[in-house]
Amino acid sequence: MKLLGHLEMTTVDYFVPYYVNEQQSEIRGIKRGWYTMDERGELCSGPFLSPSECLRRVSQPGNASMPVWLH
């Protein structure tokens, strides 16, 4: 029997654009628009005017882990 030793796992956060429509915004109590959604399905930041703006803001250095809520 061979032991493999300690395995390290690296987590990689990823974000996808998600549109919150008028009905969803009323249910969630947030403005409608584009938000970034993480791998757990949680909204992270927004609203933004477009999906490309979502990704551009998250990809800027120092912003990936810092939510930006613009209520």
C-alpha positions in Angstrom: 0.0 0.0 0.0 1.4 3.4 -1.0 0.6 6.6 0.8 0.1 9.6 -1.4 0.9 12.2 1.3 -0.7 15.5 1.9 -2.8 16.8 -1.0 -3.3 20.6 -1.4 -6.5 21.9 -3.0 -6.6 25.3 -4.5 -10.0 27.0 -4.7 -10.6 29.2 -7.8 -13.3 31.7 -7.5 -15.2 32.4 -10.7 -17.9 34.8 -11.5 -20.6 34.9 -14.2 -22.9 37.7 -15.2 -26.5 37.2 -14.0 -29.5 39.4 -15.0 -32.0 40.3 -12.2 -35.3 41.2 -13.9 -38.0 43.4 -12.5 -39.9 40.5 -10.8 -36.7 39.1 -9.2 -35.6 42.6 -8.1 -38.9 43.0 -6.2 -38.5 39.6 -4.5 -34.9 40.1 -3.6 -35.3 43.8 -2.6 -32.6 44.9 -5.0 -32.4 47.0 -8.2 -32.8 45.2 -11.5 -29.7 44.9 -13.7 -26.6 42.8 -14.2 -24.8 41.3 -11.2 -21.9 39.0 -10.8 -22.7 35.6 -9.5 -20.1 33.3 -7.8 -19.7 29.5 -8.1 -22.1 29.0 -5.2 -24.9 30.9 -7.0 -24.7 34.0 -4.8 -24.8 37.5 -6.1 -21.5 39.3 -5.4 -21.7 42.8 -6.8 -23.8 45.1 -8.9 -26.0 46.2 -10.5 -24.1 46.9 -13.7 -25.4 48.1 -17.0 -24.2 45.1 -19.0 -22.7 41.7 -18.6 -19.4 42.9 -20.0 -19.2 45.6 -17.3 -19.8 42.9 -14.7 -16.8 40.9 -15.9 -14.6 44.0 -16.5 -15.1 45.2 -12.9 -14.4 41.8 -11.3 -11.3 41.2 -13.5 -9.7 44.5 -12.3 -6.8 43.8 -9.9 -7.9 44.0 -6.3 -11.7 43.9 -7.1 -12.2 40.1 -7.4 -12.8 39.6 -3.7 -14.3 43.0 -3.0 -18.1 43.2 -3.6 -19.4 46.5 -5.0 -23.0 47.1 -4.2 -24.5 50.2 -5.8 -28.0 50.5 -4.4 
